Amino acid sequence: MRFIINDRAVETEVDLRTSLLDLLREHLGLTGTKKGCNQGACGACTVLADGERIVSCLALAAQYQGREITTIEGLGAPGALHPLQQAFLAHDGFQCGYCTPGQICSAVGMAAEIARGAPSFVTADLAAQTIDLTPAEARERMSGNLCRCGAYAGVVEAILETYGEAAR
């Protein structure tokens, strides 16, 4: 199978039943993406597929051949953090850090959804050309990413700092 992972072409042989999460972690050594519930309920394994957020534990790797997959390792690097990673640090948007990679990948995908004008359950005007990234909007859109430590306030602050103006 051929993949584009973090802007790098990857070719590997794996069982057709291998999840995208297991491909990333077990076969390619990209352990930033975490295995939480392995049922698609916690969001710890969230990655971007062609810029859209997906839970990689429920995705078969074979479904994503040839697509661009971005993991937390592809968003920033030591000394050159992604702006959202920097904001997570500034706002203490993590405690144990286990859910942080999924939270960050999900928020990057969420910002793209807002930029495209995709409404959420709390979007007041479904016909609006632009959607304001309010705290309620951010919380609703991030509701699929759970944090056992309860760092939600810092997560929302980091997201609003990074994408509040850019999403308008």
C-alpha positions as CSV (number, residue, x, y, z in Angstrom):
1,M,0.0,0.0,0.0
2,R,1.1,3.6,-0.7
3,F,0.4,6.5,1.5
4,I,1.4,10.1,1.9
5,I,2.0,10.6,5.6
6,N,3.2,14.0,6.9
7,D,4.2,15.0,3.4
8,R,6.3,11.9,2.9
9,A,5.6,9.1,0.5
10,V,5.3,5.7,2.3
11,E,5.0,2.3,0.9
12,T,4.4,-0.7,3.1
13,E,2.7,-4.1,3.2
14,V,0.1,-4.6,5.9
15,D,-2.9,-6.9,6.4
16,L,-6.0,-5.4,4.8
17,R,-7.7,-5.5,8.2
18,T,-5.1,-3.1,9.7
19,S,-6.5,0.1,11.1
20,L,-5.0,3.4,10.1
21,L,-4.1,3.9,13.8
22,D,-2.2,0.6,13.9
23,L,-0.5,1.4,10.7
24,L,0.8,4.7,12.1
25,R,1.8,3.4,15.5
26,E,2.8,-0.2,15.1
27,H,4.1,-0.3,11.5
28,L,5.5,3.3,11.0
29,G,6.5,4.2,14.5
30,L,4.5,7.4,14.6
31,T,3.4,7.1,18.2
32,G,2.2,10.6,18.7
33,T,-1.3,9.5,17.7
34,K,-2.7,7.7,20.7
35,K,-4.9,4.6,21.1
36,G,-7.5,5.5,23.7
37,C,-10.8,3.6,23.6
38,N,-10.2,2.0,20.2
39,Q,-13.9,2.4,19.5
40,G,-14.0,5.9,18.0
41,A,-15.5,7.5,21.1
42,C,-12.6,9.4,22.7
43,G,-10.9,11.2,19.9
44,A,-7.3,10.4,21.1
45,C,-6.5,8.9,17.7
46,T,-7.7,11.9,15.6
47,V,-5.6,12.6,12.5
48,L,-6.2,14.6,9.4
49,A,-7.0,12.9,6.1
50,D,-6.8,15.4,3.2
51,G,-7.3,18.1,5.9
52,E,-10.4,16.5,7.4
53,R,-10.4,15.1,10.9
54,I,-11.0,11.4,11.3
55,V,-10.7,8.9,14.2
56,S,-8.0,6.6,12.9
57,C,-9.0,3.7,15.1
58,L,-12.1,3.2,13.0
59,A,-10.5,3.7,9.6
60,L,-9.0,0.8,7.7
61,A,-5.6,1.8,6.4
62,A,-6.5,0.4,2.9
63,Q,-9.3,3.1,2.7
64,Y,-6.7,5.8,2.9
65,Q,-4.2,4.7,0.2
66,G,-2.9,7.6,-1.8
67,R,-4.5,10.2,0.5
68,E,-2.6,12.8,2.6
69,I,-2.5,11.8,6.2
70,T,-1.3,14.3,8.8
71,T,-0.5,13.3,12.3
72,I,0.7,15.4,15.2
73,E,4.3,14.7,14.0
74,G,3.4,16.4,10.8
75,L,2.1,19.6,12.3
76,G,5.1,20.9,14.0
77,A,8.6,20.1,15.2
78,P,10.8,20.9,18.1
79,G,11.8,24.5,17.8
80,A,9.2,25.1,15.1
81,L,5.8,24.3,16.8
82,H,2.5,24.7,15.0
83,P,0.8,27.9,16.3
84,L,-1.9,25.8,18.0
85,Q,0.8,23.7,19.7
86,Q,2.3,26.9,21.0
87,A,-1.1,28.1,22.2
88,F,-1.7,24.8,24.0
89,L,1.6,25.5,25.9
90,A,0.7,29.1,26.7
91,H,-2.8,28.2,27.9
92,D,-2.0,25.0,29.7
93,G,-4.3,23.1,27.3
94,F,-3.0,19.8,28.5
95,Q,-2.1,18.0,31.7
96,C,-1.1,14.4,31.2
97,G,-0.8,15.1,27.4
98,Y,-2.4,11.8,26.3
99,C,-5.3,13.4,24.5
100,T,-3.4,16.4,23.3
101,P,-2.3,15.1,19.8
102,G,-5.9,14.2,19.0
103,Q,-7.2,17.5,20.4
104,I,-4.7,19.5,18.3
105,C,-5.4,17.5,15.1
106,S,-9.1,17.8,15.7
107,A,-8.9,21.6,16.2
108,V,-6.9,22.1,13.0
109,G,-9.6,20.2,11.1
110,M,-12.3,22.1,12.9
111,A,-10.8,25.4,11.8
112,A,-10.9,24.2,8.2
113,E,-14.6,23.3,8.7
114,I,-15.4,26.7,10.0
115,A,-13.5,28.4,7.1
116,R,-15.6,26.3,4.7
117,G,-18.8,27.5,6.4
118,A,-19.8,24.1,7.7
119,P,-22.3,24.8,10.6
120,S,-22.4,22.9,13.9
121,F,-25.3,22.1,16.2
122,V,-24.9,25.5,17.9
123,T,-24.4,27.7,14.8
124,A,-27.1,30.3,15.1
125,D,-27.5,31.2,11.4
126,L,-27.2,28.2,9.1
127,A,-27.2,30.5,6.1
128,A,-24.4,32.8,7.3
129,Q,-21.5,33.2,5.0
130,T,-19.1,33.3,7.9
131,I,-19.2,31.5,11.3
132,D,-17.9,33.2,14.4
133,L,-15.7,30.9,16.5
134,T,-17.3,31.5,19.9
135,P,-16.4,29.5,23.0
136,A,-19.7,27.6,22.6
137,E,-18.9,26.9,18.9
138,A,-15.4,25.6,19.8
139,R,-16.7,23.5,22.7
140,E,-19.4,21.9,20.5
141,R,-17.1,21.2,17.6
142,M,-14.5,19.7,20.0
143,S,-17.0,17.5,21.9
144,G,-15.7,14.3,20.3
145,N,-12.3,14.8,21.9
146,L,-12.3,13.7,25.6
147,C,-9.8,14.8,28.2
148,R,-9.7,12.7,31.4
149,C,-7.7,15.5,33.2
150,G,-10.3,18.2,32.5
151,A,-8.1,20.6,30.6
152,Y,-11.0,21.8,28.5
153,A,-10.7,25.5,29.5
154,G,-7.1,25.7,28.3
155,V,-8.0,23.8,25.1
156,V,-10.8,26.2,24.2
157,E,-8.6,29.3,25.1
158,A,-5.8,27.9,22.8
159,I,-8.2,27.3,20.0
160,L,-9.8,30.7,20.3
161,E,-6.4,32.4,20.4
162,T,-5.2,30.5,17.3
163,Y,-8.3,30.5,15.1
164,G,-10.6,33.1,16.5
165,E,-9.8,35.8,14.0
166,A,-8.5,33.6,11.2
167,A,-11.9,31.7,11.1
168,R,-13.8,34.9,10.3
